[in-house]
Amino acid sequence: MLLLKNACILQFQPAAVKNGMDILIDGPRIVDVGKNIIVDRKDTRTVDLEGKLVSPGLVCGHNHFYSVLARGILAEIKPSTDFVSILQNLWWKLDRAIDEEILLYSGLIGAIEALRSGTTSVIDHHASPSFIKGSLKVLKSAFEKAGLRGILCYEVTDRNGNRGMSDGIDENISFAETIERERKSGLTDNLIEAAVGAHAPFTLGEEALGMLAEAVNKTGRGLHIHLAEDLYDPSYSSHIHRKDLTERLEDCGLLNEKTICAHGVHLTDSDIEKLNRHDSFLVHNARSNMNNGVGYAEKLPSFRNVALGTDGIGSDMFEEMKFAFFKHRDSGGEYWPSDFLDFLHSGNSLLERYFNMSFGKIEKNYKADLVIYDYQSPTPLVGENIAGHIAFGLSSRDVKTVIVNGVTVYENRQFPFDIEPVYEEASRAARRLWQRMDEIK
């Protein structure tokens, strides 16, 4: 057991600050929260936090760990003047150049840096067309090595031919079945779940959508898809398929409460109504949208469920929330930091829908995914201004210790394993990745 004494608990939803609290953790769950908790068990480790802040772990609702080794990329990239050319000249060359070793170190670095920023869960969307079968197992091993919680899927697409598309379907189904077997065996620590992944609809024909629907029904998981990131996506759907984007998905039975739609910048009111009716999620990726110049999701207030993601730009959710808020204000929006704190918290609802457990609060019977900070505030910190402290002060630099599933995976800014060799190997893998990209025509 682990007893955290004298904590200042930050609850994001509903926003609240509770001083002088004790948190008792047994296995993966919080079993008691209160003042002056006394435990008789000799195996209990007690840590006096001396008033330090403790919050639920942060959730990244959409990410691409396969892009981690693109940082500072020196591969030859042709000039790209629009979103589709960016995909063709950079990302679709990069994902084709990934092999097993490159993916492993992408995953390890991604997981390490997520935890250091206070992100305890990442919902990842993977692609490696030259290494499909077994790719999610490799990514899973990286998450588990670092102790990061995740929901993983493989990005199905037609752009690499029918064989590539069907192999992607098989990888999603096989991985979901692996997760089911591990859970039923009781040997898993329950860190990883599965979704069914798909690239944007403009790279998916009717056969692919039909097979994705079969995979969703067979596995009981939800679809994780890029949707209306750029105006090209809905335009293509209207021109080629004579349907709106969400109409195509709805007709195939691909919209439900586990559906994760990334971006949604150019969804229509009709599209949004369908997502809301099916209780689906929109994951907003402010920095990525700005980086790719695809426009701003001005209709955020119209969505029933909104979470925040990074689309591959790290896993620092403090940074993502700040950018999302500032971009909204710059675009004339009326939302305040508290609204974006709600979006940040909403990632926990996605976890609950996939893991069928309670996340996002420091209360009895909730999952013990926690972050401890050494944030020193120059102004009062109360429930009413938590969001303001995050928007203008508290950040990932203040993360001191991270607990996932009841296990301390990052303590006093140190991991329980040597990360230097991981970074050294990652650097070598990155050079090889860039070279392989230059060899792709």
N, C-alpha and C positions, 0 to 999 in steps of 0.2 A: 504494500500500500504506500501511497505518497500523500503526505499532508502538507499543504501549502498554508502557512500561517500568516496572518496580518496582511492580507492582500487588499488592494483597492480594485474592486471589480468594475469593469466597463461592460455594460450591456448595450448592444447596438439597437436592438428592437425588442421591446420598447426601450428607448434610450434612458439609461440610468447609471448612476455612480454609487457604489456601496463600499464604504470604508471599513477597515478593521475586520475583514471577513476571512474565514478559514475555508479551504476547499479540500475535501477528502476524495482521493482517487483510488479506486480498486480495479485493477485490470484496465480495460479500455473505457470505463465509465466513471462519471462523477457520482459518488454515492451519498455525499452530504455536503451542504453548504450552510455556514452559519458562523456564529461567534463562539470562540473558546471551545472548539471541538476537541475532545479528549479520546485518544485511541489506545487501547491496551495491548494490541498485537505487537510482538517484538520485531516483526519484519517490516514495520512501518518506518519509512524515511520521512523525517520532518525537515522542512525548509522554511525558515523565517524570511519572508519577503520584505519585511520592514517598510510596509506601505507601498510597495511598487505596484504599478498598474498591471492588471491581468485582463485580457479580452478573449473572446472566442477566436479560434483560428480564422484566417481570411481565406476566401475561396476565389480562385480564378476560373470564371465560367467558360472560357474558350481560349485555347492556347495551341501552339505548334512547337513541341520540343525538337522536332526535326530541323528547325531553323536556327537552333542555338549557335551552331558553328558558322553561321553566316555573318556574325559580328565582325565588322572591319574587312569584309570580303575583298579579296584581290583578284578574283577570277575576272575574265574578260566578259563584261556585260554590254551588249549592244544598247545604243540609245533607245530609251523607252518613253514614248510620248503619251501613252494612255494606259489604262488599267490592264487591258488584255495583253499588251506588249510587255508590261512588267511581269505578268505571269509567265509568258512565253520565254522571255529572255533571262529571267532570274529564277523564279521559284520552281518552274517546271523543269528547268535544267538541274537545279539543286536537288530536288527530290529524286530525280532519276540517278543522281550520282551517289546516293546514300547506300552503303552496304552495312553489314551487321556491326562491324566495329565502330564505324562512324555513328551509327544510331545509338549504340551503347553509350558512347561518351557524350553525345548530344543529350541523351536522357539523364545521365549522371550529373552533368553540369547544370542542366535545367532544374533538376530536383534539389541540388545543393543550394542554388541561388534562390529558388522559391522559398525554401525553409529559412534562409538567412533574412528574407524580407518579411517573415511572419505569415507567409502563405502556407497553409497546412494541407490544402486540397487543390489539385489542378485537374480540370476537365480538358483532356488533350485530344487533338484531332490530327491523326498521323497519316503521312504519305511517304512511300519509298517504293516506286514501281519496279525497281530492279531487285528488291528484297521485300516481297510481300509476305509469303508464308513464314510464320514464326516471328514476324516483326513486332507484334504486340507483346509477345512473351519476352522479348529482349527489353522493350520499353518498361514492361512490368518489373523486370528484375532491377532496373535502374531506380524506379520509384521505391521499391522495397529496400534496396541497399541504403538509400538515404533516409527512409522512414516517411516518405511523402504519401499521402492519400491521393487517389486518382480515379477518374473514369476515362477509360481508353477506348478508342475506336480506330478503324482504318478507313481512309477516305476513298470511297468507291467513285470511279469516273470512267467515262468512255474514251477519254483522250489517249489512252494507251492500248486501244483495241479491245475486242470482246473478251480475249483471254485475260487481259489485265483487269477488266471489269469483274469478271466472274471469280477470279482469284481474290479480289478485294472482298467480295461478298463472302467467300469461303472463310477468309481470315476473320472477319467479324463474327461469323457464326461459331467457328472453332474456338475463338477466344472466349466468347460468352459461355460456351459449353464447358470450357476449362474452369472458368470462375464458378460455375454451378457445381461442378464436381468437387472443387476444393472446399466450397462452403458446406456441402453435404457431408464431406469427410470429417469436418471439424478441425482440420489441420491448418486452415488459413487464419491469418491475423486480421482478415477482413479489411484490408487497406484498399483493395482494388475492385472496381466494378467495370462493367462493359456497356458501351452504347453501340449503335450501328452508324457508321460514318458515311458521309457522301460529300462530294465536292458540289459546287454550285450547279443549279439545274441546267444551265446552258451547256454543261458537259455531260448531261445525263439524258439518254433516250428513254423511250417508253419501256423497253425491255429491262433496262437498268432499274428504273423506278419500280417496276413490278417485282423484280428480284429483291430489291431493298425492302419492299413491303412484306414479302415472304420471310425475310430475315428478321424483321421486327416482330412479326407474329410468332415465329418459331422460337425466338430467344426471350420474348417478353420485355425487350429493351426498347429504348426510344431512338429516333433518328437524330443525329447531330450533323447539321448541314450549314454550309454558307448560303445565305439567301439575300438577294438584292443588295449585295455589297456595292456593286457598280450599276449604273443605269443600263449597261449592256445586258445584264441578266434578265430583267423584266421585258426589255425590248425584244430580246431573242425569243422569249417564251411567247409573247404576243404574236410575233411575226411567223415563227416556225410552227408553234403548237396551237396557236389561236386560243390560248388560255392565259389567265393570270398565273403567276408563280404558285401561289397557295392553292389555286384551283387544281393544278396538276398534282400537287402533293395530297390534297384532300381526296381527289378522285381515286387515288391509290391507297387510301387509308393510312397515310403517313403522318397525320397530325393527331397528337394526343398529349396527355399531360407530361410525358417524358420527352417530347420533341424539343430540341435545342436548336434555335435558329440564330446563327451568328450574323451580325451587322444590321440587316434590315433597313439600310439607309434609304432605299427607294421603294419601299412597300407602299401600296395604296391603302386608302381607308378600308376598302373591301378586303384586302389581304389581312390587315390588322384585325378586322372583325372576325375573320376565320381563325386566326391564331388565338384570339381571346376566347372565342366560343369553345375551342378545344383545350383551353387552359395551357397552351404551349408557352415556351419561354423565348424571349428575345435577349440575346447577349450583346451588349453595346461595347464596342472596341474603339474608344475615342482616338487614342494615339495612332493606331493603325489606319483608321479612316483619314486622319489628317495627313499621315505620311504618304498614303497612296493617292490623295487628292480626289477621293470618290464622293465627297460631299458630306453634309451633316445630317444626322438622324433627327430632324426637327420634330418628329411626331412621337418622341419618347413618352410624353404624357398620355398618349392614347393606348399604350400597351398595358395589358393586365399584369404581366410578369416581366420584369426587367432585371437582369443581372449584369455584372461587369466582367469583361475579359480583356486580354491583351493581344490576341491574334499573333502571338509569337514575339512580341516586344517585351521579353522578360516576363517576370511574374510578380512584380512589385505592385500590389494592389493599392497601396497608399498613393503611389505615383499615378496610377490609373484613375483613381477617384478624383484626385486633384485636377488632372487634365480634363476629365469628363465634365467636372463642374465649371472650370474656367472656360472651356470651349462653349458650353451651354450659355453661360453669361455673355460671352463675346458674340454669340449668335442672337442675342436678344431674348433668351429664355427667361422664364419666371421662377424656375426651381432654385432652391437654396441648398446649402451643403447637406442639410438633414435629408433631403430627397435622395441625394446621391449616396448617403450613408445607408438608406433603405435599399438602394440597388446593390450596394456592396454586401449587405446582409443577406439579400435574396439568393445568393449563391448557395446558401445552406438549404433552401427549399429544394434545389436540384439534387443535392446530396440525399436529402430525406426521401425523395421520390425514387432514387436508384438503390440506396442502401436499406431503405425501410427502417431507419433508426432516427433518433432525434439529434439534431445538430444546431449550433449557433447560439446557445445560451449556456451560462455557467449556473446550472441548476441540477438537482438530483435527477439521475437517469439519462442525462445528456452525455453524448460522446465527449471524452476528455481530449479534445483538440484545443489547445490553449496557447496563448502567446503572452510572455512576461516582458515588460518594458522597463527601461530606466529613464523614462521621460520625466524631465523636471520642468514643470509648468510655471511660468512667471505670473500667471493669472489663475483665478479660480476655475476648477474643472468640475462641472456638474452635468446632470443628464441633459439639460437644455442646450449645452454648448459643446458636447462631444464632437459633433460633426464639424463645428467651427475649428476646434483644436486640430482635427485631422486635415482639414482643408488648408490651414495656415500654420501648422506646427508639427504635431506628432507625425512621424514618418518611419520608414524602414530602418533608418540609422539608429532608432531607439530600441530595436528588437534585441533582447538579451538572451532569452531562453525560449525554446519552442517544444511543446509536448504534443505528440500525435498518437491517438489511440491509447493514451495513458503512458506512453513511452517518451522519455526525455531524449529527443533526437538532436538537440542543439542546446548546449548549456554554457552560459557565460561566454557566448560568442565562439564556442568551440564545438566541432563535431567529434563523435566518439571514434572516428577513423581519420587517417591522414589524407587530407584532400589535395596536398601538393602533387603527388604522383598522378592523381586524376586530371588535374589541370595540365600537367606536362603531356600526358597521353592525348588529351583533348586537343592541345595545340598541334601535335603531329597529325592527328586525325583531320583537323581543319585544313591543314596544308594539302593533305591528300584529297580531301573533298573538293577543294578549289581546283586542283589539277585535273581531277576527273571531270569537273564541269567544263573545263576548257577543251576536253577531248570529245565532248558531246556536240554533235552538229545539229 
